Amino acid sequence: MQLLNYVQNNMSNIIRLTIEHLQITGISIITAIAIGVPLGIIVTRYKRLANSILATANIFQTIPSIAFFGLLIPFLGIGKETAILVLFLYALLPIIKNTYTGINEVSPSMIDAGRGMGMTNFQILRMVELPQSLAVIMAGVRIATVINIGSATIAAYIGAGGLGELIFKGIQMYRNDMILVGAVLAALLAVIADKLLGYVELKLTPKGTK
Amino acid sequence: MISFKNVTKKYGDSVAVNNLTVDLESGETVVLIGPSGCGKTTTLRMINRLIEPTEGSIYVNETDISKINPVELRRNMGYVIQQIGLFPHMNIAQNVGLVPYLKDWDESKRKQRVEELLNFVGMSPSKFYHRYPNELSGGQQQRIGVARALAADPEIILMDEPFGALDPITRATLQDELLQMQDKLGKTIVFVTHDMDEALKLADKIAIMKDGEVLQFDSPENILRNPSNEFVEDFIGKDRLLKRPEYIKVKDIMIKEPVTIRPERTLTQALEKMRLHKVDSLMVVDESGNFIGIATSNDVLENFGNGGTVIEITRKEFNHVTEDANVNQVLSIMAQGQVGYVPVIDDDKRLLGLVTRSSLVNVLGKS
């Protein structure tokens, strides 16, 4: 009862926080894709770079999120920008790693066939390597998105807003209804995003490789 | 024509292809064969510059290919590899039309060409156009692989063990289809295999390679008849020559000095000659060595009391062969005519020898 009342009375606020949550994760993921996929591709071309880039991305991944926020506050202050940067760095590793793995796993004979028929390097990337590693790259994007929707709740701690705000406030005020709304919505967002990306992946996967 | 001029390919210290100089004639199917690591695939891949030679040059129609943009060069050569060479994410039409697409043909021309090629390899466009490679059998996939290589009508087609992954029956079918296709199109085909039977079946010329060198480059027939050294002989398999009667020539097995008789001799003389040489028939030959016919002991005995000459009982309607005929032809003449011997005659009607059942048994029996 209390829960329903809370939702009814704070509808606009809940919606605002949900949108904010989506913004923070959305911007960080899209930036991570825009930078991570090309980095992943570059890494397959310059194998000597592979270890150092993957190791660096690995380091970001191992820092606990709350510590990561703490580390950046002295430099960037609090607020959305800091949160987005941290979430971006988190999303980077699964995307780079999966792009790298996906492209590396394309059978050499496929690339040989493409080259032998007169494809340029870029055509091999566009027409052979990317279509065939799409499923693996998309899996990386899905992992990154789900992790980020969860981590973004913590970003409320440094004033980034989002659903985490409901959870933290709820804890401070002993309000279970607020905690529940924030937590359930965040979980729901993660599940929906995962399903949605799964659908996108299916749509993008060429028919012959399903 | 594809010419290799002193081509060497080294990987570090190991030599993959050693000072190769060879000319591959236009319109011929040349099969490169040898044990693994002999350099046959390296040789093939140097033709479309997937591998660059360390030394030497390769010329296609007198143009040094190192002066041609590799992407352009490859678009003008067909390339077929084992069945995995089809792109699983592209449908059949996209796979077959790939090189035309890369060459920027407009869509209607591409579509027309794809349909033409699907018909050519015996796969109906209405059924297969929109299919994907994983919906096709291995044999169908490789037909598509061949169609794809033909797409831009290249003069040269490179095939790297294209039928290696197929079951023996499908492989044989595709080999037959390739032969038929080659009869119609007359492409220059360079074909790599490690299967000697495949090489003998498809090749106009075979290059047997070992340790980066061509040990023998010749027609299948000559390689079978005169292997240049022991390795080639072992590689062909010593029994293969004898297994294949079409490679045994009449001149190698015929009796060179058959028992002959002049047409004007008497039947008594004929009978005496048969008895002396222990034969049941005589070759009737005139004084200048021209073949007239055959006199058999039966005919001699039947007409013995009449006191005639050999010419009267000579059978002149007789199937004969030239010395370049092969054993298969002799066998079929014997089977058709129900005869035990076939005379060997040159273009001037001169008798050169005789093939009898027992001389055939001697040769074929060795295997």
Interface residues (C-beta under 8 A of the other chain):
Chain A: S107 S109 M110 D112 A113 G114 R115 G116 M117 G118 M119 T120 Q123 M127 V128 P131 Q132 P206 K207 G208 T209
Chain B: N48 L50 V71 E72 L73 R74 R75 N76 Y79 I81 Q82 I84 G85 L86 F87 P88 H89 M90 N91 L98 V99 L102 K103 Y132 P133 N134 E135 R148 L158
